[in-house]
Amino acid sequence: MRFLTAVMGIAILGLSACGDTATERAATGGIGGAVVAGPAGAVVGGTLGAATTE
């Protein structure tokens, strides 16, 4: 189970920076974080997604 969670986490990190605007990156990061770690992951994923630059 840990291996599957780690693989999903790595895949979500690649997805978190997906998008053209900060809003799109925050949305994809939030969704990815929610899938991996629930509500706390959604907050972290959204924050990291919004903070990434191209």
N, C-alpha and C positions, 0 to 999 in steps of 0.2 A: 504494500500500500504506500509506503514511503517513496518507493521508486516512482510509482505512478504520479504521486503528488509533485515530486521533483521535476519530472518530465513535463507535467502540465505547467508548472511554475516557469520553467525555462521558455516554453512555447508562449506563455502569456506575456513574458517580458518582451519578446519580439513583437507581439501584437500591441503592446502598450504605447509604442511610439508611432502607431499607424494612424495617419490622418494628415490633412493639410493645415488645419487650424488648431489652435490650443484647445478649443472646445471639442473637436473630434478626438484629439489625443487623450483628453481627460475622460471622455466617454468610453473609449475602448479600454483605457487603463482601468477605469472603474469596474467595467463588466468583467474584465480578466481577473482583477483582484477579488471580486466577489465570488467568482467560480472557485478560486483556489483557497481563499481564507475567510470567506463570509463578509460581514459588514465592515470589519476592520480592514480587510484586504481591499474592499471597494474604495475606502478612503485613501489608503496608501497608493493604490493603483491609479486613482484619479489624480492625486497630487503629483505623482511621478510622471504621468502622461502629460499633464499640463505644463510641467516644468521642462520637459525635453524640448530641445531646439533642433532644427534641421540644419 
